[in-house]
Structure formats: structure tokens, C-alpha cells
């Protein structure tokens, strides 16, 4: 909500989301969250993941580019 709405409503021209900590594991496993990430990317939101966190949770290869 706090990432998608600012882009959708035009409050910000550029919006980035950084996924870190246990969220990287959740995102790598949950189809509903993955679909929402795809929706954000289609709106032009850049998605980044902390590599150290993804490595720590063993999900680096599961996260899409």
C-alpha cells in the first residue's frame, strides 16, 4: 500500500521498494505477494532485494530479477 499508492496517484515520479530480512523469504515463497510485486513493476516501481538477506535465508535464486 505505501509503495503502490504513491506511484498510482502520482505523488512521486520514482518509487523504489527494497525487500530485506524475512520478507525476502516470504516473497520467494508466496504467490499472492509475487503477484502484487508484478503489479507494482507494471506501474513502474523498481523492486530491489538485499542480497545479504536473500543469501542468509537461502532464497537468492528464488527471487526474480
PAMARKE-757250 format. One record per residue: chain; x, y, z of N, C-alpha, C in turn. Coordinates in pm, 1 decimal. Example, Ala and Ser with C-alpha at 12.3 -4.5 7.8 and 13.67 -1.06 7.14 Angstrom:
{zaza=A, n_c1=1319.0, n_c2=-569.0, n_c3=780.0, ca_c1=1230.0, ca_c2=-450.0, ca_c3=780.0, c_c1=1320.0, c_c2=-330.0, c_c3=780.0}
{zaza=A, n_c1=1285.0, n_c2=-225.0, n_c3=708.0, ca_c1=1367.0, ca_c2=-106.0, ca_c3=714.0, c_c1=1290.0, c_c2=3.0, c_c3=787.0}
//
This chain:
{zaza=A, n_c1=82.2, n_c2=-118.4, n_c3=0.0, ca_c1=0.0, ca_c2=0.0, ca_c3=0.0, c_c1=87.3, c_c2=125.8, c_c3=0.0}
{zaza=A, n_c1=190.9, n_c2=130.3, n_c3=83.0, ca_c1=272.9, ca_c2=251.3, ca_c3=93.1, c_c1=369.3, c_c2=265.3, c_c3=-23.6}
{zaza=A, n_c1=384.6, n_c2=160.8, n_c3=-101.3, ca_c1=468.8, ca_c2=167.9, ca_c3=-220.2, c_c1=383.8, c_c2=190.0, c_c3=-344.1}
{zaza=A, n_c1=276.0, n_c2=117.5, n_c3=-356.7, ca_c1=192.9, ca_c2=121.5, ca_c3=-476.9, c_c1=115.6, c_c2=253.1, c_c3=-490.8}
{zaza=A, n_c1=49.4, n_c2=296.8, n_c3=-386.0, ca_c1=-36.8, ca_c2=415.5, ca_c3=-394.6, c_c1=36.1, c_c2=544.0, c_c3=-433.0}
{zaza=A, n_c1=154.5, n_c2=572.6, n_c3=-379.6, ca_c1=222.8, ca_c2=695.6, ca_c3=-421.9, c_c1=252.6, c_c2=698.8, c_c3=-572.2}
{zaza=A, n_c1=281.5, n_c2=584.6, n_c3=-630.1, ca_c1=307.6, ca_c2=579.5, ca_c3=-773.8, c_c1=176.1, c_c2=590.3, c_c3=-850.9}
{zaza=A, n_c1=75.0, n_c2=517.0, n_c3=-805.1, ca_c1=-55.1, ca_c2=515.3, ca_c3=-872.4, c_c1=-119.4, c_c2=654.0, c_c3=-874.0}
{zaza=A, n_c1=-108.1, n_c2=725.0, n_c3=-765.2, ca_c1=-171.9, ca_c2=856.5, ca_c3=-754.7, c_c1=-84.7, c_c2=970.4, c_c3=-806.5}
{zaza=A, n_c1=40.7, n_c2=940.2, n_c3=-839.0, ca_c1=129.2, ca_c2=1042.4, ca_c3=-892.9, c_c1=195.5, c_c2=1130.4, c_c3=-788.7}
{zaza=A, n_c1=192.6, n_c2=1087.3, n_c3=-663.0, ca_c1=258.6, ca_c2=1166.3, ca_c3=-558.0, c_c1=408.3, c_c2=1172.3, c_c3=-581.4}
{zaza=A, n_c1=465.3, n_c2=1065.1, n_c3=-636.5, ca_c1=608.0, ca_c2=1057.1, ca_c3=-663.6, c_c1=627.6, c_c2=1009.0, c_c3=-806.7}
{zaza=A, n_c1=727.8, n_c2=1060.0, n_c3=-874.0, ca_c1=761.0, ca_c2=1013.4, ca_c3=-1008.4, c_c1=836.5, c_c2=881.6, c_c3=-1004.1}
{zaza=A, n_c1=920.1, n_c2=867.1, n_c3=-905.2, ca_c1=1001.8, ca_c2=746.9, ca_c3=-892.6, c_c1=975.8, c_c2=684.3, c_c3=-756.2}
{zaza=A, n_c1=945.0, n_c2=555.3, n_c3=-756.5, ca_c1=920.8, ca_c2=482.3, ca_c3=-631.6, c_c1=1001.9, c_c2=353.3, c_c3=-636.0}
{zaza=A, n_c1=1071.5, n_c2=325.5, n_c3=-527.9, ca_c1=1151.9, ca_c2=204.0, ca_c3=-516.2, c_c1=1107.7, c_c2=126.5, c_c3=-393.4}
{zaza=A, n_c1=1111.0, n_c2=-4.6, n_c3=-403.8, ca_c1=1083.2, ca_c2=-92.5, ca_c3=-290.8, c_c1=1206.9, c_c2=-178.2, c_c3=-267.1}
{zaza=A, n_c1=1254.6, n_c2=-179.6, n_c3=-143.4, ca_c1=1367.3, ca_c2=-264.4, ca_c3=-106.9, c_c1=1314.4, c_c2=-373.3, c_c3=-14.3}
{zaza=A, n_c1=1331.5, n_c2=-496.9, n_c3=-57.3, ca_c1=1288.9, ca_c2=-613.1, ca_c3=21.1, c_c1=1410.0, c_c2=-660.0, c_c3=100.4}
{zaza=A, n_c1=1393.3, n_c2=-676.2, n_c3=232.1, ca_c1=1505.1, ca_c2=-719.8, ca_c3=314.4, c_c1=1453.0, c_c2=-802.4, c_c3=431.1}
{zaza=A, n_c1=1544.1, n_c2=-870.8, n_c3=496.4, ca_c1=1508.4, ca_c2=-952.5, ca_c3=612.9, c_c1=1417.9, c_c2=-1068.2, c_c3=574.4}
{zaza=A, n_c1=1333.4, n_c2=-1110.7, n_c3=667.9, ca_c1=1246.5, ca_c2=-1225.6, ca_c3=643.4, c_c1=1147.2, c_c2=-1203.7, c_c3=529.6}
{zaza=A, n_c1=1127.1, n_c2=-1077.9, n_c3=490.8, ca_c1=1037.1, ca_c2=-1050.1, ca_c3=378.7, c_c1=1087.1, c_c2=-1113.9, c_c3=249.9}
{zaza=A, n_c1=1217.1, n_c2=-1125.1, n_c3=235.7, ca_c1=1271.3, ca_c2=-1187.7, ca_c3=115.1, c_c1=1232.0, c_c2=-1334.8, c_c3=108.2}
{zaza=A, n_c1=1228.5, n_c2=-1401.9, n_c3=221.5, ca_c1=1186.6, ca_c2=-1541.8, ca_c3=222.9, c_c1=1037.2, c_c2=-1552.6, c_c3=191.3}
{zaza=A, n_c1=956.6, n_c2=-1469.0, n_c3=253.7, ca_c1=813.1, ca_c2=-1469.4, ca_c3=227.9, c_c1=784.9, c_c2=-1443.5, c_c3=80.8}
{zaza=A, n_c1=850.2, n_c2=-1344.6, n_c3=23.0, ca_c1=828.6, ca_c2=-1310.5, ca_c3=-116.4, c_c1=869.5, c_c2=-1423.7, c_c3=-209.5}
{zaza=A, n_c1=973.0, n_c2=-1495.5, n_c3=-174.2, ca_c1=1019.8, ca_c2=-1604.2, ca_c3=-260.8, c_c1=924.4, c_c2=-1723.3, c_c3=-260.9}
{zaza=A, n_c1=835.8, n_c2=-1732.5, n_c3=-160.7, ca_c1=750.4, ca_c2=-1849.8, ca_c3=-145.6, c_c1=601.9, c_c2=-1822.6, c_c3=-169.3}
{zaza=A, n_c1=557.8, n_c2=-1699.3, n_c3=-160.5, ca_c1=415.5, ca_c2=-1668.6, ca_c3=-159.4, c_c1=368.4, c_c2=-1611.9, c_c3=-293.5}
{zaza=A, n_c1=282.8, n_c2=-1684.4, n_c3=-362.6, ca_c1=234.7, ca_c2=-1645.1, ca_c3=-495.5, c_c1=153.9, c_c2=-1515.5, c_c3=-491.4}
{zaza=A, n_c1=77.7, n_c2=-1493.7, n_c3=-385.9, ca_c1=-2.6, ca_c2=-1371.8, ca_c3=-375.6, c_c1=87.0, c_c2=-1247.7, c_c3=-367.8}
{zaza=A, n_c1=192.6, n_c2=-1256.6, n_c3=-288.4, ca_c1=285.9, ca_c2=-1144.4, ca_c3=-277.7, c_c1=362.8, c_c2=-1125.1, c_c3=-409.3}
{zaza=A, n_c1=397.3, n_c2=-1233.1, n_c3=-474.0, ca_c1=466.8, ca_c2=-1224.4, ca_c3=-602.1, c_c1=379.8, c_c2=-1154.2, c_c3=-706.4}
{zaza=A, n_c1=250.3, n_c2=-1183.9, n_c3=-706.2, ca_c1=157.6, ca_c2=-1119.0, ca_c3=-799.4, c_c1=149.1, c_c2=-969.2, c_c3=-771.9}
{zaza=A, n_c1=151.1, n_c2=-930.9, n_c3=-645.0, ca_c1=145.6, ca_c2=-789.3, ca_c3=-610.2, c_c1=273.6, c_c2=-717.3, c_c3=-652.0}
{zaza=A, n_c1=386.0, n_c2=-784.6, n_c3=-637.9, ca_c1=513.7, ca_c2=-728.5, ca_c3=-683.6, c_c1=508.6, c_c2=-705.8, c_c3=-834.2}
{zaza=A, n_c1=454.1, n_c2=-801.2, n_c3=-907.3, ca_c1=440.2, ca_c2=-788.2, ca_c3=-1052.0, c_c1=352.7, c_c2=-666.9, c_c3=-1087.2}
{zaza=A, n_c1=244.7, n_c2=-648.2, n_c3=-1012.8, ca_c1=155.5, ca_c2=-533.6, ca_c3=-1032.6, c_c1=231.5, c_c2=-402.2, c_c3=-1011.0}
{zaza=A, n_c1=315.5, n_c2=-398.5, n_c3=-907.4, ca_c1=394.6, ca_c2=-278.6, ca_c3=-881.1, c_c1=495.1, c_c2=-252.9, c_c3=-993.2}
{zaza=A, n_c1=559.1, n_c2=-358.5, n_c3=-1041.5, ca_c1=655.8, ca_c2=-343.0, ca_c3=-1150.2, c_c1=587.9, c_c2=-290.7, c_c3=-1275.8}
{zaza=A, n_c1=466.9, n_c2=-336.5, n_c3=-1302.5, ca_c1=393.2, ca_c2=-289.8, ca_c3=-1419.4, c_c1=359.5, c_c2=-141.5, c_c3=-1408.4}
{zaza=A, n_c1=346.7, n_c2=-90.4, n_c3=-1287.4, ca_c1=321.3, ca_c2=51.9, ca_c3=-1264.4, c_c1=448.9, c_c2=134.8, c_c3=-1275.1}
{zaza=A, n_c1=565.0, n_c2=67.5, n_c3=-1284.5, ca_c1=691.5, ca_c2=138.7, ca_c3=-1297.3, c_c1=769.9, c_c2=149.0, c_c3=-1168.7}
{zaza=A, n_c1=731.4, n_c2=74.2, n_c3=-1067.2, ca_c1=802.8, ca_c2=74.4, ca_c3=-939.8, c_c1=922.0, c_c2=-20.0, c_c3=-950.4}
{zaza=A, n_c1=1037.4, n_c2=26.7, n_c3=-908.0, ca_c1=1157.9, ca_c2=-55.9, ca_c3=-909.2, c_c1=1163.3, c_c2=-137.3, c_c3=-781.2}
{zaza=A, n_c1=1193.0, n_c2=-266.0, n_c3=-795.7, ca_c1=1199.0, ca_c2=-357.5, ca_c3=-681.7, c_c1=1342.9, c_c2=-405.1, c_c3=-665.7}
{zaza=A, n_c1=1393.4, n_c2=-394.6, n_c3=-544.5, ca_c1=1528.9, ca_c2=-439.6, ca_c3=-513.2, c_c1=1522.0, c_c2=-531.7, c_c3=-391.4}
{zaza=A, n_c1=1615.8, n_c2=-624.5, n_c3=-384.6, ca_c1=1624.9, ca_c2=-712.8, ca_c3=-268.6, c_c1=1765.8, c_c2=-706.4, c_c3=-212.0}
{zaza=A, n_c1=1774.3, n_c2=-707.3, n_c3=-81.8, ca_c1=1904.1, ca_c2=-710.6, ca_c3=-14.6, c_c1=1967.7, c_c2=-847.0, c_c3=-41.4}
{zaza=A, n_c1=2081.7, n_c2=-847.9, n_c3=-107.2, ca_c1=2147.2, ca_c2=-973.4, ca_c3=-140.9, c_c1=2191.5, c_c2=-1049.0, c_c3=-15.6}
{zaza=A, n_c1=2242.2, n_c2=-978.3, n_c3=82.9, ca_c1=2286.5, ca_c2=-1043.9, ca_c3=206.2, c_c1=2170.0, c_c2=-1115.3, c_c3=274.8}
{zaza=A, n_c1=2053.8, n_c2=-1050.8, n_c3=278.1, ca_c1=1935.9, ca_c2=-1112.2, ca_c3=339.6, c_c1=1889.4, c_c2=-1232.7, c_c3=258.9}
{zaza=A, n_c1=1884.5, n_c2=-1217.6, n_c3=126.4, ca_c1=1841.8, ca_c2=-1328.5, ca_c3=40.8, c_c1=1936.9, c_c2=-1446.6, c_c3=55.6}
{zaza=A, n_c1=2066.2, n_c2=-1419.5, n_c3=64.8, ca_c1=2164.0, ca_c2=-1526.3, ca_c3=87.5, c_c1=2142.7, c_c2=-1592.2, c_c3=223.6}
{zaza=A, n_c1=2120.9, n_c2=-1510.2, n_c3=325.7, ca_c1=2104.6, ca_c2=-1562.3, ca_c3=461.2, c_c1=1983.3, c_c2=-1656.0, c_c3=470.7}
{zaza=A, n_c1=1875.0, n_c2=-1621.1, n_c3=399.6, ca_c1=1755.3, ca_c2=-1704.7, ca_c3=402.1, c_c1=1754.8, c_c2=-1810.7, c_c3=292.8}
{zaza=A, n_c1=1860.1, n_c2=-1815.3, n_c3=211.9, ca_c1=1873.4, ca_c2=-1917.2, ca_c3=108.6, c_c1=1770.8, c_c2=-1903.9, c_c3=-3.0}
{zaza=A, n_c1=1732.3, n_c2=-1780.2, n_c3=-35.0, ca_c1=1628.1, ca_c2=-1760.9, ca_c3=-135.1, c_c1=1674.0, c_c2=-1678.0, c_c3=-255.4}
{zaza=A, n_c1=1802.4, n_c2=-1653.0, n_c3=-265.3, ca_c1=1853.2, ca_c2=-1566.3, ca_c3=-372.1, c_c1=1809.4, c_c2=-1614.5, c_c3=-509.9}
{zaza=A, n_c1=1820.0, n_c2=-1743.4, n_c3=-535.8, ca_c1=1784.6, ca_c2=-1795.8, ca_c3=-667.4, c_c1=1633.5, c_c2=-1797.6, c_c3=-690.3}
{zaza=A, n_c1=1554.9, n_c2=-1788.8, n_c3=-585.4, ca_c1=1409.2, ca_c2=-1790.5, ca_c3=-598.3, c_c1=1351.6, c_c2=-1653.4, c_c3=-629.9}
{zaza=A, n_c1=1427.4, n_c2=-1548.9, n_c3=-603.3, ca_c1=1377.2, ca_c2=-1413.5, ca_c3=-630.1, c_c1=1399.8, c_c2=-1379.5, c_c3=-776.7}
{zaza=A, n_c1=1298.3, n_c2=-1324.5, n_c3=-839.9, ca_c1=1308.9, ca_c2=-1287.4, ca_c3=-981.6, c_c1=1393.6, c_c2=-1162.8, c_c3=-996.5}
{zaza=A, n_c1=1445.2, n_c2=-1144.1, n_c3=-1115.7, ca_c1=1519.8, ca_c2=-1021.3, ca_c3=-1148.6, c_c1=1423.9, c_c2=-909.6, c_c3=-1176.5}
//
